[in-house]
Amino acid sequence: MHFEFLVEGQAELTALSILMNRVLGDYGQPHTWRIHKHRGIGRIPDDPGSRPNKHDQTLLHNLPSKLRAYGDEGRDDVVVVVLVDLDERPDCVSFKKDLVGLLNYCQQQPKALFRIAIEELEAWFLGDQQAIRQAYPDARQEVLDAYVQDSQCGTWEKLAEAIHPGGLTELGQHGKRSVRILEQKRIWAKKLSPLLDIQANQSPSFRAFRDGVRRMTAP
């Protein structure tokens, strides 16, 4: 099976580039994949059947047209995997329903899997505290102990408070999409992803992603 991963940005690309060999086995043995990053998550167009604005490179804005393009290829050996953050959205079930509903705008629907990191990708890293302590021996254990797995609590901020020297104060009051924060998130992904125990990870959203991808390889 070949997988086409659609992700929000560089941190997700970095993480999946490291993790997929461990989720699916060595590349080409027998499964293959490509990972496509975007410039943030964006929003689903008001008219999902319309042509996207070429100046908007966010994931959700372009998702309907990309799903149509994959469907038009008519390949049974390709799975499109869409990975997005829940962020501050109050209802994961409703959000996933909206994503799945985009398949209705495809003349021919591709094989697709929609997965949501709750609240953000950093929840996957917080799902393995041993990996965090291995990568960051000076991690603040009291912050890790207070974190409720896959809760909507400002996840990347929690990770920053736990492992970044000086915590959020040192990073400054930058938004999630600031250049400095995006680069820091990429660094965390690069450093932590190789250390994650993907079988014992405590993040439900990571386990849903892992198991969902593996199920798509079934005959």
Summary of the structure (lengths in Angstrom):
residues: 219
radius of gyration: 17.5
end to end distance: 9.4
largest distance: 53.2
contacts: 653
relative contact order: 0.16
helix: 48%
strand: 12%
